[in-house]
Amino acid sequence: MSTEGFESSELLQKWSELKVLIESLENDIIKNVRGNKSAGVRARKGLRLLKNNASEIVKVSLSTDKES
């Protein structure tokens, strides 16, 4: 049984999660630009999470490429 389909679906799932995170960060970034300091804290926290999620996508992608 090949795990390629599983890896691809995992990659697509992580990509979808990343897009949702980016969309949710947009409001906090806009609020921060307008002077809301709490939104800036939330935005920075979200950006750290974004960085971690992006590195997970890279790891899944590399493992998929190695198996192919």
Long-range contacts (C-beta under 8 A, 24 or more apart in sequence): 3-67, 4-64, 4-67, 4-68, 7-60, 7-63, 7-64, 7-67, 8-64, 10-60, 11-57, 11-60, 11-61, 11-64, 14-53, 14-56, 14-57, 14-60, 15-57, 17-53, 18-50, 18-53, 18-54, 18-57, 21-46, 21-49, 21-50, 21-53, 22-50, 25-50
